[in-house]
Amino acid sequence: MIIERLVVTRASDDDNVYYLGVGAVLDRVQFDTGPGGQPPFLVEAGCRVVTSEVAEAVAAVSVGLGSGDVGSGDALP
């Protein structure tokens, strides 16, 4: 898994934007957070999911990366 953070030259709302991918395909999922990595979370990967729930954000990232869905009863690392 590859994770890169958007680098900005000035303070903006884009300070907490990350791009996630697997292998050479880096920008499969865009993940935005509130200040300090706090909710709300915005996940964009073909569809757009806005949530304050960590498990829902993880599930959206997982689907976007093509690794399936994470169920509510699944243990997260």
C-alpha positions in Angstrom: 0.0 0.0 0.0 1.2 3.5 -0.9 0.1 6.6 1.0 1.1 10.1 0.0 0.0 13.4 1.5 -0.9 16.4 -0.7 1.9 19.0 -0.2 0.6 22.6 -0.1 2.7 25.7 -0.1 0.2 27.7 2.0 -2.3 26.9 4.8 -5.5 25.7 3.4 -8.3 23.1 3.7 -6.1 20.8 1.6 -3.6 20.2 4.5 -5.2 16.9 5.4 -5.6 15.3 1.9 -4.1 11.8 1.3 -3.9 9.6 -1.7 -3.9 5.9 -1.2 -3.1 3.2 -3.7 -1.8 -0.3 -4.2 1.4 -0.9 -6.2 1.9 1.7 -9.0 -1.7 3.0 -8.9 -1.4 5.7 -6.3 -4.5 7.8 -6.7 -7.2 5.2 -6.5 -8.6 6.6 -3.2 -8.5 10.2 -2.0 -8.9 10.5 1.8 -9.6 13.9 3.5 -9.8 14.5 7.2 -10.6 17.3 9.5 -7.8 19.2 11.4 -5.4 16.8 13.1 -6.8 13.8 11.4 -10.1 14.1 13.1 -13.6 13.6 11.6 -15.4 14.2 9.4 -13.7 11.9 6.9 -14.2 12.3 3.2 -13.4 9.3 1.0 -13.5 9.5 -2.8 -13.0 6.4 -4.9 -15.5 6.4 -7.7 -18.2 7.4 -5.2 -18.1 10.0 -2.4 -18.5 9.0 1.3 -18.6 11.6 4.1 -18.7 10.1 7.6 -17.6 10.7 11.2 -17.4 7.0 11.8 -13.9 5.4 11.5 -15.3 2.0 10.6 -17.4 3.4 7.7 -14.3 5.4 6.4 -12.2 2.2 6.6 -14.9 0.3 4.7 -15.0 2.9 2.0 -11.2 2.9 1.6 -11.2 -0.9 1.5 -13.8 -1.0 -1.3 -12.0 1.8 -3.2 -8.8 -0.2 -3.1 -10.5 -3.3 -4.3 -9.9 -5.3 -1.2 -13.5 -5.9 -0.4 -15.7 -4.6 2.4 -15.0 -4.4 6.1 -18.0 -5.5 8.2 -19.0 -3.9 11.4 -18.0 -7.0 13.4 -14.5 -7.2 11.7 -11.5 -6.5 13.9 -9.5 -3.6 12.6 -5.7 -3.6 13.0 
